[in-house]
Amino acid sequence: MARGLELSATYLPRALVARLTAQQGSLPVNEDRAVTILFSDLEGYSAYARDRPAAETAAYLNDLLSRIGPAIEASGGTIDKYIGDGLMAFWGAPDSIPDHARIACQGALAVAKEVETFNIERRARGLHACRMRIGLHTGTVLVGNIGFAGRVDYTAIGEAVNVASRLEQFGRSAPRDGEVTIVASASCREAAGTGFAWAILDGAPADIAATATLPLATLRASATVH
């Protein structure tokens, strides 16, 4: 069983596999948990993929994800799922992390650094570079098992998840700073504490203002690679 769980780490969150191994395969319980959630998405990926062979676009996406995925996991984040050319991750489950907002912000900055390095290497080879949007929100969700007895996902459910997704989308209209735009709610910014460079944003669409803690802000890297 332990060997099977180790192999399943290719398809499941590594932190979850570690817990399942320690608990000899018993499923974690569903529980309310304060977490910080990240959504990311690539700008222009559909246009890039148009008229290109699927193998080429898959290689491009896998090359990028092979860099940002480890950056998220190294910071203690749990990759929940891949959504086309984006992903959802969270900090604070399955393992409790008291300062999950701060670590999530550090993880988002690590992702931005990987994207910038990826683009430098791509441009040096005359290849397409990318832009990314990230949304960060801190809130309480239900984390646990969603599905049925034959197929279960360990995931986070709740309005806080929807807010993080909306923040990522709002990044389309946020001021650009570097090659990754990171938009965070006030709850994330306040919970993260000091040591970060924030730029407060004016206003927010109605669907965000009704649910997100305001004001929104963009998270800036202390040093941007060009």
Sequence and secondary structure as in RCSB ss.txt:
>XXXX:A:sequence
MARGLELSATYLPRALVARLTAQQGSLPVNEDRAVTILFSDLEGYSAYARDRPAAETAAYLNDLLSRIGPAIEAS
GGTIDKYIGDGLMAFWGAPDSIPDHARIACQGALAVAKEVETFNIERRARGLHACRMRIGLHTGTVLVGNIGFAG
RVDYTAIGEAVNVASRLEQFGRSAPRDGEVTIVASASCREAAGTGFAWAILDGAPADIAATATLPLATLRASATV
H
>XXXX:A:secstr
 HHHHHHHTTTS HHHHHHHHHTTT     EEEEEEEEEEEEETHHHHHTTS HHHHHHHHHHHHHHHHHHHHHT
T EEEEEETTEEEEEESSSS  TTHHHHHHHHHHHHHHHHHHHHHHHHHTT    EEEEEEEEEEEEEEEEEETT
EEEEEEESHHHHHHHHHHHHTTTS   TTEEEEE HHHHHHH SS EEEE     HHHHTTS SS EEEE SS  
 
